[in-house]
Amino acid sequence: MRIIEFRAQRINGHWVYGNYTHLRKDFSTVKKGHYISNGAGAPFAFMVRPETVCLSTNAYDQKNNLIFEGDILKHETEGLFTIIWDKDFLGFAAKSEGSNAVDSIHLPYLKNCKIVGNIYQNPKLLEAVSSKNKA
């Protein structure tokens, strides 16, 4: 069974996980915006930065961490790549860093990889690889 879970960064910088909703207008005490639910309690959801909303792949890395779109992964022989949603493949894909290459991925393959960061908190990882490939 596929569990649909999202991750996003709150306005204060903390990451939250759960269901995602985008309110397009204000409702009584809730402002329009992007929210991730917190499961229970008040507030019922946290306002998040929309550019950081990431969907779970439902796949796990070698340390059993759930992989989300936007994660930067490392494979021993393949190097660094980013998980993206590719509308041409209609699924998750691997974007090789330092190139424009995008490849469809077989999600069980990710079990052989390790999450080393994400594109929001670790952009310098990508810059270092890009500059190395240009040299």
Biotite code that builds the C-alpha atoms (Angstrom):
import biotite.structure as struc

atoms = struc.array([
    struc.Atom([0.000, 0.000, 0.000], chain_id="A", res_id=1, res_name="MET", atom_name="CA", element="C"),
    struc.Atom([1.354, 3.407, -0.973], chain_id="A", res_id=2, res_name="ARG", atom_name="CA", element="C"),
    struc.Atom([1.449, 5.987, 1.792], chain_id="A", res_id=3, res_name="ILE", atom_name="CA", element="C"),
    struc.Atom([1.240, 9.536, 0.489], chain_id="A", res_id=4, res_name="ILE", atom_name="CA", element="C"),
    struc.Atom([3.287, 11.790, 2.713], chain_id="A", res_id=5, res_name="GLU", atom_name="CA", element="C"),
    struc.Atom([4.776, 15.218, 2.209], chain_id="A", res_id=6, res_name="PHE", atom_name="CA", element="C"),
    struc.Atom([7.632, 17.121, 3.777], chain_id="A", res_id=7, res_name="ARG", atom_name="CA", element="C"),
    struc.Atom([8.069, 20.885, 3.852], chain_id="A", res_id=8, res_name="ALA", atom_name="CA", element="C"),
    struc.Atom([9.970, 23.553, 5.723], chain_id="A", res_id=9, res_name="GLN", atom_name="CA", element="C"),
    struc.Atom([8.020, 25.737, 8.107], chain_id="A", res_id=10, res_name="ARG", atom_name="CA", element="C"),
    struc.Atom([8.394, 29.480, 8.016], chain_id="A", res_id=11, res_name="ILE", atom_name="CA", element="C"),
    struc.Atom([10.724, 29.175, 11.070], chain_id="A", res_id=12, res_name="ASN", atom_name="CA", element="C"),
    struc.Atom([12.986, 26.690, 9.219], chain_id="A", res_id=13, res_name="GLY", atom_name="CA", element="C"),
    struc.Atom([11.908, 23.448, 10.931], chain_id="A", res_id=14, res_name="HIS", atom_name="CA", element="C"),
    struc.Atom([10.829, 20.502, 8.773], chain_id="A", res_id=15, res_name="TRP", atom_name="CA", element="C"),
    struc.Atom([7.388, 18.936, 9.177], chain_id="A", res_id=16, res_name="VAL", atom_name="CA", element="C"),
    struc.Atom([5.864, 15.777, 7.695], chain_id="A", res_id=17, res_name="TYR", atom_name="CA", element="C"),
    struc.Atom([2.284, 14.810, 6.946], chain_id="A", res_id=18, res_name="GLY", atom_name="CA", element="C"),
    struc.Atom([-0.599, 15.643, 4.630], chain_id="A", res_id=19, res_name="ASN", atom_name="CA", element="C"),
    struc.Atom([-0.364, 18.737, 2.451], chain_id="A", res_id=20, res_name="TYR", atom_name="CA", element="C"),
    struc.Atom([-3.021, 21.294, 1.596], chain_id="A", res_id=21, res_name="THR", atom_name="CA", element="C"),
    struc.Atom([-3.059, 24.615, -0.190], chain_id="A", res_id=22, res_name="HIS", atom_name="CA", element="C"),
    struc.Atom([-5.767, 27.015, 0.995], chain_id="A", res_id=23, res_name="LEU", atom_name="CA", element="C"),
    struc.Atom([-6.534, 29.533, -1.709], chain_id="A", res_id=24, res_name="ARG", atom_name="CA", element="C"),
    struc.Atom([-8.568, 31.858, 0.525], chain_id="A", res_id=25, res_name="LYS", atom_name="CA", element="C"),
    struc.Atom([-8.848, 32.748, 4.210], chain_id="A", res_id=26, res_name="ASP", atom_name="CA", element="C"),
    struc.Atom([-11.195, 30.705, 6.407], chain_id="A", res_id=27, res_name="PHE", atom_name="CA", element="C"),
    struc.Atom([-12.357, 32.202, 9.724], chain_id="A", res_id=28, res_name="SER", atom_name="CA", element="C"),
    struc.Atom([-9.132, 31.817, 11.780], chain_id="A", res_id=29, res_name="THR", atom_name="CA", element="C"),
    struc.Atom([-6.896, 30.232, 9.120], chain_id="A", res_id=30, res_name="VAL", atom_name="CA", element="C"),
    struc.Atom([-5.054, 32.340, 6.545], chain_id="A", res_id=31, res_name="LYS", atom_name="CA", element="C"),
    struc.Atom([-4.675, 31.268, 2.943], chain_id="A", res_id=32, res_name="LYS", atom_name="CA", element="C"),
    struc.Atom([-1.373, 29.499, 2.347], chain_id="A", res_id=33, res_name="GLY", atom_name="CA", element="C"),
    struc.Atom([0.381, 26.145, 2.204], chain_id="A", res_id=34, res_name="HIS", atom_name="CA", element="C"),
    struc.Atom([0.065, 23.751, 5.166], chain_id="A", res_id=35, res_name="TYR", atom_name="CA", element="C"),
    struc.Atom([1.340, 20.375, 6.368], chain_id="A", res_id=36, res_name="ILE", atom_name="CA", element="C"),
    struc.Atom([-0.848, 18.659, 8.943], chain_id="A", res_id=37, res_name="SER", atom_name="CA", element="C"),
    struc.Atom([0.679, 17.609, 12.247], chain_id="A", res_id=38, res_name="ASN", atom_name="CA", element="C"),
    struc.Atom([-1.603, 14.637, 12.873], chain_id="A", res_id=39, res_name="GLY", atom_name="CA", element="C"),
    struc.Atom([-3.387, 15.902, 15.952], chain_id="A", res_id=40, res_name="ALA", atom_name="CA", element="C"),
    struc.Atom([-3.589, 18.770, 18.363], chain_id="A", res_id=41, res_name="GLY", atom_name="CA", element="C"),
    struc.Atom([-3.520, 22.485, 17.871], chain_id="A", res_id=42, res_name="ALA", atom_name="CA", element="C"),
    struc.Atom([-2.615, 23.975, 15.582], chain_id="A", res_id=43, res_name="PRO", atom_name="CA", element="C"),
    struc.Atom([-3.991, 21.332, 13.233], chain_id="A", res_id=44, res_name="PHE", atom_name="CA", element="C"),
    struc.Atom([-1.368, 22.212, 10.630], chain_id="A", res_id=45, res_name="ALA", atom_name="CA", element="C"),
    struc.Atom([1.790, 24.236, 10.153], chain_id="A", res_id=46, res_name="PHE", atom_name="CA", element="C"),
    struc.Atom([2.196, 26.930, 7.505], chain_id="A", res_id=47, res_name="MET", atom_name="CA", element="C"),
    struc.Atom([5.087, 25.972, 5.229], chain_id="A", res_id=48, res_name="VAL", atom_name="CA", element="C"),
    struc.Atom([7.189, 27.493, 2.482], chain_id="A", res_id=49, res_name="ARG", atom_name="CA", element="C"),
    struc.Atom([5.528, 26.337, -0.760], chain_id="A", res_id=50, res_name="PRO", atom_name="CA", element="C"),
    struc.Atom([8.817, 25.996, -2.654], chain_id="A", res_id=51, res_name="GLU", atom_name="CA", element="C"),
    struc.Atom([9.954, 23.312, -0.157], chain_id="A", res_id=52, res_name="THR", atom_name="CA", element="C"),
    struc.Atom([6.934, 20.983, -0.427], chain_id="A", res_id=53, res_name="VAL", atom_name="CA", element="C"),
    struc.Atom([8.248, 17.533, -1.383], chain_id="A", res_id=54, res_name="CYS", atom_name="CA", element="C"),
    struc.Atom([6.426, 14.274, -2.060], chain_id="A", res_id=55, res_name="LEU", atom_name="CA", element="C"),
    struc.Atom([7.654, 11.004, -0.563], chain_id="A", res_id=56, res_name="SER", atom_name="CA", element="C"),
    struc.Atom([8.961, 8.408, -3.009], chain_id="A", res_id=57, res_name="THR", atom_name="CA", element="C"),
    struc.Atom([7.963, 5.618, -0.590], chain_id="A", res_id=58, res_name="ASN", atom_name="CA", element="C"),
    struc.Atom([11.498, 4.283, -1.057], chain_id="A", res_id=59, res_name="ALA", atom_name="CA", element="C"),
    struc.Atom([14.230, 4.116, 1.580], chain_id="A", res_id=60, res_name="TYR", atom_name="CA", element="C"),
    struc.Atom([17.981, 4.643, 1.443], chain_id="A", res_id=61, res_name="ASP", atom_name="CA", element="C"),
    struc.Atom([20.613, 2.270, 2.824], chain_id="A", res_id=62, res_name="GLN", atom_name="CA", element="C"),
    struc.Atom([20.139, 3.717, 6.327], chain_id="A", res_id=63, res_name="LYS", atom_name="CA", element="C"),
    struc.Atom([16.353, 3.175, 6.103], chain_id="A", res_id=64, res_name="ASN", atom_name="CA", element="C"),
    struc.Atom([15.586, 6.915, 5.755], chain_id="A", res_id=65, res_name="ASN", atom_name="CA", element="C"),
    struc.Atom([12.501, 7.766, 3.713], chain_id="A", res_id=66, res_name="LEU", atom_name="CA", element="C"),
    struc.Atom([13.481, 9.494, 0.454], chain_id="A", res_id=67, res_name="ILE", atom_name="CA", element="C"),
    struc.Atom([11.636, 12.609, -0.727], chain_id="A", res_id=68, res_name="PHE", atom_name="CA", element="C"),
    struc.Atom([11.781, 14.565, -3.946], chain_id="A", res_id=69, res_name="GLU", atom_name="CA", element="C"),
    struc.Atom([14.483, 17.199, -3.559], chain_id="A", res_id=70, res_name="GLY", atom_name="CA", element="C"),
    struc.Atom([16.803, 14.851, -1.671], chain_id="A", res_id=71, res_name="ASP", atom_name="CA", element="C"),
    struc.Atom([20.414, 14.593, -2.796], chain_id="A", res_id=72, res_name="ILE", atom_name="CA", element="C"),
    struc.Atom([21.616, 11.000, -2.853], chain_id="A", res_id=73, res_name="LEU", atom_name="CA", element="C"),
    struc.Atom([25.028, 9.446, -3.250], chain_id="A", res_id=74, res_name="LYS", atom_name="CA", element="C"),
    struc.Atom([25.743, 6.110, -4.888], chain_id="A", res_id=75, res_name="HIS", atom_name="CA", element="C"),
    struc.Atom([29.200, 4.536, -4.557], chain_id="A", res_id=76, res_name="GLU", atom_name="CA", element="C"),
    struc.Atom([29.799, 4.328, -8.300], chain_id="A", res_id=77, res_name="THR", atom_name="CA", element="C"),
    struc.Atom([27.235, 6.708, -9.800], chain_id="A", res_id=78, res_name="GLU", atom_name="CA", element="C"),
    struc.Atom([28.065, 9.762, -7.639], chain_id="A", res_id=79, res_name="GLY", atom_name="CA", element="C"),
    struc.Atom([25.540, 12.429, -6.588], chain_id="A", res_id=80, res_name="LEU", atom_name="CA", element="C"),
    struc.Atom([22.064, 12.876, -7.994], chain_id="A", res_id=81, res_name="PHE", atom_name="CA", element="C"),
    struc.Atom([18.837, 14.617, -7.017], chain_id="A", res_id=82, res_name="THR", atom_name="CA", element="C"),
    struc.Atom([15.388, 13.040, -6.842], chain_id="A", res_id=83, res_name="ILE", atom_name="CA", element="C"),
    struc.Atom([12.887, 14.975, -8.940], chain_id="A", res_id=84, res_name="ILE", atom_name="CA", element="C"),
    struc.Atom([9.342, 14.474, -10.208], chain_id="A", res_id=85, res_name="TRP", atom_name="CA", element="C"),
    struc.Atom([9.566, 14.243, -13.969], chain_id="A", res_id=86, res_name="ASP", atom_name="CA", element="C"),
    struc.Atom([6.375, 14.963, -15.876], chain_id="A", res_id=87, res_name="LYS", atom_name="CA", element="C"),
    struc.Atom([7.763, 13.289, -19.025], chain_id="A", res_id=88, res_name="ASP", atom_name="CA", element="C"),
    struc.Atom([8.308, 10.008, -17.136], chain_id="A", res_id=89, res_name="PHE", atom_name="CA", element="C"),
    struc.Atom([5.223, 10.613, -14.953], chain_id="A", res_id=90, res_name="LEU", atom_name="CA", element="C"),
    struc.Atom([7.254, 9.487, -12.000], chain_id="A", res_id=91, res_name="GLY", atom_name="CA", element="C"),
    struc.Atom([10.318, 10.073, -9.893], chain_id="A", res_id=92, res_name="PHE", atom_name="CA", element="C"),
    struc.Atom([13.586, 10.457, -11.719], chain_id="A", res_id=93, res_name="ALA", atom_name="CA", element="C"),
    struc.Atom([17.252, 10.973, -10.945], chain_id="A", res_id=94, res_name="ALA", atom_name="CA", element="C"),
    struc.Atom([18.869, 14.195, -12.131], chain_id="A", res_id=95, res_name="LYS", atom_name="CA", element="C"),
    struc.Atom([22.611, 13.746, -12.434], chain_id="A", res_id=96, res_name="SER", atom_name="CA", element="C"),
    struc.Atom([24.374, 16.701, -10.897], chain_id="A", res_id=97, res_name="GLU", atom_name="CA", element="C"),
    struc.Atom([26.586, 18.745, -13.158], chain_id="A", res_id=98, res_name="GLY", atom_name="CA", element="C"),
    struc.Atom([24.569, 17.797, -16.250], chain_id="A", res_id=99, res_name="SER", atom_name="CA", element="C"),
    struc.Atom([21.086, 18.134, -17.629], chain_id="A", res_id=100, res_name="ASN", atom_name="CA", element="C"),
    struc.Atom([20.670, 14.354, -17.769], chain_id="A", res_id=101, res_name="ALA", atom_name="CA", element="C"),
    struc.Atom([17.489, 12.988, -16.230], chain_id="A", res_id=102, res_name="VAL", atom_name="CA", element="C"),
    struc.Atom([16.945, 9.247, -15.960], chain_id="A", res_id=103, res_name="ASP", atom_name="CA", element="C"),
    struc.Atom([13.966, 7.255, -14.824], chain_id="A", res_id=104, res_name="SER", atom_name="CA", element="C"),
    struc.Atom([14.783, 5.246, -11.724], chain_id="A", res_id=105, res_name="ILE", atom_name="CA", element="C"),
    struc.Atom([13.761, 1.919, -10.361], chain_id="A", res_id=106, res_name="HIS", atom_name="CA", element="C"),
    struc.Atom([12.836, 2.847, -6.771], chain_id="A", res_id=107, res_name="LEU", atom_name="CA", element="C"),
    struc.Atom([14.345, -0.318, -5.162], chain_id="A", res_id=108, res_name="PRO", atom_name="CA", element="C"),
    struc.Atom([17.701, 0.853, -6.618], chain_id="A", res_id=109, res_name="TYR", atom_name="CA", element="C"),
    struc.Atom([17.638, 3.699, -4.085], chain_id="A", res_id=110, res_name="LEU", atom_name="CA", element="C"),
    struc.Atom([18.217, 1.171, -1.267], chain_id="A", res_id=111, res_name="LYS", atom_name="CA", element="C"),
    struc.Atom([21.871, 1.182, -2.448], chain_id="A", res_id=112, res_name="ASN", atom_name="CA", element="C"),
    struc.Atom([22.158, 4.961, -2.017], chain_id="A", res_id=113, res_name="CYS", atom_name="CA", element="C"),
    struc.Atom([22.609, 7.301, 0.921], chain_id="A", res_id=114, res_name="LYS", atom_name="CA", element="C"),
    struc.Atom([20.840, 10.636, 1.501], chain_id="A", res_id=115, res_name="ILE", atom_name="CA", element="C"),
    struc.Atom([23.538, 13.301, 1.897], chain_id="A", res_id=116, res_name="VAL", atom_name="CA", element="C"),
    struc.Atom([21.285, 16.364, 1.961], chain_id="A", res_id=117, res_name="GLY", atom_name="CA", element="C"),
    struc.Atom([18.544, 18.164, 0.107], chain_id="A", res_id=118, res_name="ASN", atom_name="CA", element="C"),
    struc.Atom([18.400, 20.974, -2.427], chain_id="A", res_id=119, res_name="ILE", atom_name="CA", element="C"),
    struc.Atom([17.008, 23.465, 0.110], chain_id="A", res_id=120, res_name="TYR", atom_name="CA", element="C"),
    struc.Atom([19.495, 23.096, 2.950], chain_id="A", res_id=121, res_name="GLN", atom_name="CA", element="C"),
    struc.Atom([22.563, 21.891, 1.045], chain_id="A", res_id=122, res_name="ASN", atom_name="CA", element="C"),
    struc.Atom([22.733, 23.763, -2.292], chain_id="A", res_id=123, res_name="PRO", atom_name="CA", element="C"),
    struc.Atom([26.528, 23.999, -1.978], chain_id="A", res_id=124, res_name="LYS", atom_name="CA", element="C"),
    struc.Atom([26.744, 20.216, -2.481], chain_id="A", res_id=125, res_name="LEU", atom_name="CA", element="C"),
    struc.Atom([25.310, 20.725, -5.944], chain_id="A", res_id=126, res_name="LEU", atom_name="CA", element="C"),
    struc.Atom([27.473, 23.767, -6.697], chain_id="A", res_id=127, res_name="GLU", atom_name="CA", element="C"),
    struc.Atom([30.633, 21.840, -5.815], chain_id="A", res_id=128, res_name="ALA", atom_name="CA", element="C"),
    struc.Atom([29.717, 18.983, -8.144], chain_id="A", res_id=129, res_name="VAL", atom_name="CA", element="C"),
    struc.Atom([28.708, 21.334, -10.972], chain_id="A", res_id=130, res_name="SER", atom_name="CA", element="C"),
    struc.Atom([31.953, 23.317, -10.794], chain_id="A", res_id=131, res_name="SER", atom_name="CA", element="C"),
    struc.Atom([33.999, 20.087, -10.655], chain_id="A", res_id=132, res_name="LYS", atom_name="CA", element="C"),
    struc.Atom([32.283, 18.777, -13.800], chain_id="A", res_id=133, res_name="ASN", atom_name="CA", element="C"),
    struc.Atom([32.932, 22.042, -15.693], chain_id="A", res_id=134, res_name="LYS", atom_name="CA", element="C"),
    struc.Atom([36.670, 21.880, -15.031], chain_id="A", res_id=135, res_name="ALA", atom_name="CA", element="C"),
])
